[in-house]
Amino acid sequence: MPKDFRATTLERAIGRQLAGWRDERELSLTEAGQRVGFSSAKLSMMENAVQPSAPVDVMALGYVYKVPTPEWQAVVLRAQYAERARARVGGDGLNFDPAADFANLVFEATLLRVFTTDLVPAVFQLPGYTNAVLQDDDPVRTARLAMVREAWATRLTDKDPLAVQAVFPEAVLRQVIGGPRVMKAQLLHLMEVSEHEAVTVQVVPRGAGAYPAMGSPFTLLGFPHRQHNDVAYLETFIKGEYVEEPGLTEQCALRFASLREMALGTGESLELIAEAAADL
């Protein structure tokens, strides 16, 4: 494995799939490694995507675990694509959907830097608010947003909780989504979570004028492993997209830092949220 190896989100999704196969069969790393002829260390590194998963190794695991043929073949194709992409050979994305995978990355992350332009960040949304946003016409996206919220909530009680830094314009507080009752509950929930030591919420006041990344919401995720670079997640109503090039994610980090400088402090932001809730 090259010293500068950095796993792509596709390679990390493959690792989660391999771990899922083993967990379903209730095998330890040692037991599974003995069956396939791998060391437990190699198997662990494959599952955690700190080394690439070779297609032939994925095939061997699928065979040993007695995974249905179409299922392991699909993962082998993904591994082959990831291998080609690393060698800069073209191909399609093999139906890898970042929008469907995003909740997994949230669960693995140690830091979320979230900038939204017209909605409360997904990790803080109450179900009623989410349903009102989607008007019940997109059940798949509703379920995915629920998974993102649950992934964050699960991590909130960890010894090393997922830290969230959120910035959004004041307009998010004033847009009455779902009616006054739903919106007030959402704002009160936002106040509650903002007091958690792992959460920072800052509001850009409407008098601030233009601000960095205006009209371009994004989430920047940071991870504990050296082999896992920061990932920016962008989403429209059409699709989600991962941005993994270090130069581009660094641009996101710089803009987020500028947004935090322009936004109100946490105390003033909390007062503004409380004022918006009181007005409903």
C-alpha positions in Angstrom: 0.0 0.0 0.0 1.4 3.4 -0.9 2.3 5.7 2.0 0.1 8.4 0.6 -3.0 6.2 0.2 -6.3 8.1 0.6 -9.5 6.1 0.4 -12.2 7.4 -1.8 -15.8 7.4 -0.7 -16.5 4.5 -3.0 -13.6 2.5 -1.5 -15.0 3.2 2.0 -18.5 2.1 0.9 -16.9 -1.2 -0.3 -15.2 -1.6 3.1 -18.5 -1.1 4.9 -20.1 -3.8 2.7 -17.3 -6.3 3.5 -17.8 -5.6 7.2 -21.5 -6.0 6.8 -21.1 -9.4 5.3 -18.9 -10.6 8.2 -21.2 -9.1 10.8 -24.2 -10.9 9.3 -22.4 -14.2 9.8 -21.4 -13.3 13.3 -17.7 -13.9 12.6 -14.8 -12.2 14.4 -12.0 -10.8 12.3 -9.8 -13.7 13.3 -12.4 -16.4 12.4 -13.2 -14.7 9.0 -9.5 -14.3 8.2 -8.7 -17.9 8.9 -11.5 -19.0 6.6 -10.3 -16.9 3.7 -6.6 -17.1 4.4 -6.1 -13.4 5.3 -4.6 -12.0 8.5 -7.1 -10.3 10.8 -5.1 -7.1 10.3 -5.5 -7.2 6.5 -9.2 -7.9 6.8 -9.6 -5.0 9.3 -7.7 -2.6 7.0 -10.0 -3.6 4.1 -13.1 -3.1 6.1 -12.0 0.3 7.4 -10.7 1.3 4.0 -7.2 2.1 5.1 -5.9 0.0 2.2 -7.6 -0.7 -1.2 -9.8 -3.8 -1.5 -8.5 -5.8 -4.5 -11.3 -7.2 -6.6 -9.9 -10.7 -6.2 -10.0 -10.3 -2.4 -13.6 -9.1 -2.5 -14.4 -12.2 -4.7 -12.7 -14.5 -2.2 -14.7 -13.0 0.7 -18.0 -13.3 -1.2 -17.3 -16.9 -1.9 -16.2 -17.8 1.7 -19.1 -15.9 3.2 -21.5 -17.6 0.8 -22.9 -14.3 -0.4 -25.4 -14.5 -3.2 -23.5 -14.4 -6.5 -25.2 -11.2 -7.9 -24.4 -9.4 -4.6 -20.7 -10.2 -4.5 -20.3 -9.6 -8.2 -21.7 -6.1 -7.8 -19.2 -5.3 -5.1 -16.4 -6.8 -7.2 -17.4 -4.4 -10.1 -17.3 -1.5 -7.7 -13.8 -2.6 -6.5 -12.7 -2.9 -10.2 -14.0 0.6 -10.9 -12.3 2.0 -7.8 -9.0 0.3 -8.9 -9.3 1.8 -12.4 -10.2 5.2 -11.1 -7.1 5.2 -8.9 -5.1 4.3 -12.0 -6.9 7.2 -13.8 -8.8 5.0 -16.2 -12.3 6.2 -17.0 -15.6 4.5 -16.4 -19.0 5.2 -15.0 -20.0 5.5 -11.4 -21.6 2.0 -11.2 -24.7 3.5 -9.6 -22.8 4.6 -6.5 -25.2 7.2 -5.1 -23.7 9.7 -2.7 -27.1 10.8 -1.5 -27.8 7.2 -0.3 -24.3 6.9 1.2 -24.2 10.2 3.0 -25.6 9.0 6.3 -22.8 6.4 6.5 -20.2 9.2 6.2 -21.9 11.2 8.9 -21.7 8.3 11.2 -18.0 7.9 10.5 -17.1 11.6 10.7 -15.6 13.4 13.6 -16.5 16.9 12.4 -19.3 18.3 10.2 -19.0 21.9 9.0 -22.4 22.7 7.6 -23.5 25.7 5.6 -27.2 26.0 4.5 -28.9 28.8 2.7 -32.6 28.2 3.2 -33.2 25.3 5.5 -32.2 24.2 9.0 -29.3 21.7 8.6 -30.4 18.1 8.1 -28.8 16.8 11.3 -31.0 19.2 13.3 -34.3 18.8 11.5 -37.3 17.5 13.3 -39.5 15.0 11.4 -42.4 17.4 11.1 -40.1 20.0 9.6 -38.5 17.5 7.1 -42.0 16.3 6.0 -43.1 19.9 5.5 -40.1 20.6 3.3 -40.6 17.6 1.1 -44.4 17.8 1.0 -44.5 14.0 1.4 -43.8 13.7 -2.3 -40.3 12.2 -1.9 -40.4 9.4 0.6 -36.9 8.2 -0.4 -35.3 11.5 0.4 -37.3 11.8 3.6 -36.0 8.4 4.7 -32.4 9.5 3.9 -32.7 12.7 5.8 -34.0 10.7 8.8 -31.0 8.4 8.5 -28.7 11.5 8.6 -30.4 12.8 11.7 -30.3 9.5 13.4 -26.6 9.0 12.5 -25.8 12.3 14.2 -28.0 11.6 17.2 -26.4 8.2 17.7 -22.9 9.9 17.8 -24.0 12.7 20.1 -23.7 10.4 23.2 -20.4 8.9 22.3 -17.3 9.5 24.4 -16.0 11.3 21.3 -19.2 12.9 20.0 -19.5 14.1 16.4 -18.8 17.8 16.5 -21.1 20.0 14.3 -20.4 23.5 13.3 -23.4 25.1 11.5 -23.7 28.4 9.8 -26.8 29.7 8.0 -28.5 33.1 7.2 -31.2 34.6 9.3 -33.7 33.9 6.5 -33.6 30.2 7.6 -35.2 31.3 10.9 -37.9 33.5 9.3 -39.1 31.0 6.7 -42.2 29.5 8.3 -42.1 25.9 7.1 -44.9 23.7 8.0 -46.9 26.4 9.8 -46.1 28.3 13.0 -46.4 25.3 15.3 -44.0 23.1 13.3 -41.6 26.0 12.8 -41.6 27.0 16.5 -40.9 23.4 17.6 -38.0 23.3 15.1 -36.5 26.6 16.4 -36.8 25.4 20.0 -35.1 22.2 19.1 -32.4 24.2 17.4 -31.9 26.2 20.6 -31.7 23.0 22.6 -29.1 21.3 20.5 -27.0 24.4 20.2 -26.3 24.3 23.9 -24.5 20.9 23.5 -20.8 21.2 23.9 -20.2 19.5 20.6 -22.4 21.8 18.6 -21.8 25.4 17.4 -24.6 27.3 15.7 -24.0 30.7 14.1 -26.4 32.9 12.2 -25.5 35.4 9.5 -27.7 38.4 10.2 -29.8 39.7 7.3 -28.0 43.1 7.5 -24.6 41.5 6.8 -25.0 41.9 3.0 -23.2 39.5 0.7 -21.3 36.7 2.3 -19.0 33.8 1.2 -20.5 30.8 -0.6 -23.8 32.7 -0.9 -26.4 30.5 -2.6 -24.1 27.4 -2.4 -24.9 25.2 0.5 -22.4 22.4 1.4 -21.3 20.0 4.1 -17.7 19.4 4.8 -16.9 16.2 6.7 -13.7 15.4 8.6 -12.6 12.0 9.6 -10.2 10.4 12.2 -8.1 8.2 9.9 -5.1 9.7 8.1 -6.1 7.8 5.0 -9.5 9.5 4.8 -9.4 13.0 3.4 -12.0 15.6 4.0 -15.1 15.2 1.8 -17.5 17.9 0.7 -21.1 16.9 0.1 -23.3 18.9 -2.2 -26.9 18.2 -2.9 -29.7 19.5 -5.1 -33.2 18.0 -5.6 -31.8 16.0 -8.5 -28.8 14.3 -6.9 -26.1 14.4 -4.3 -22.4 14.7 -5.1 -19.1 14.1 -3.2 -16.1 16.4 -3.8 -12.9 14.7 -2.7 -10.1 16.6 -4.4 -8.0 18.2 -1.6 -7.7 21.5 -3.4 -11.5 21.9 -3.7 -12.2 20.8 -0.1 -9.7 23.3 1.1 -11.6 26.0 -0.7 -14.7 24.8 1.2 -12.8 25.0 4.5 -11.6 28.5 3.7 -15.1 29.7 2.8 -16.6 28.2 5.9 -14.0 29.9 8.1 -14.9 33.2 6.4 -18.6 32.5 7.1 -17.9 31.9 10.7 -16.0 35.2 11.0 -18.9 37.1 9.4 -21.7 35.4 11.4 -22.9 36.4 14.8 -21.3 34.7 17.8 -23.0 31.7 19.4 -24.6 33.7 22.1 -26.0 36.4 19.8 -27.1 33.7 17.4 -29.0 31.9 20.2 -30.8 35.1 21.0 -31.8 35.6 17.4 -33.2 32.1 17.2 -35.1 32.7 20.5 -36.5 36.0 19.0 -37.6 34.2 15.9 -39.4 31.5 17.9 -41.1 34.2 20.1 -42.4 35.9 17.0 -44.4 32.8 15.9 
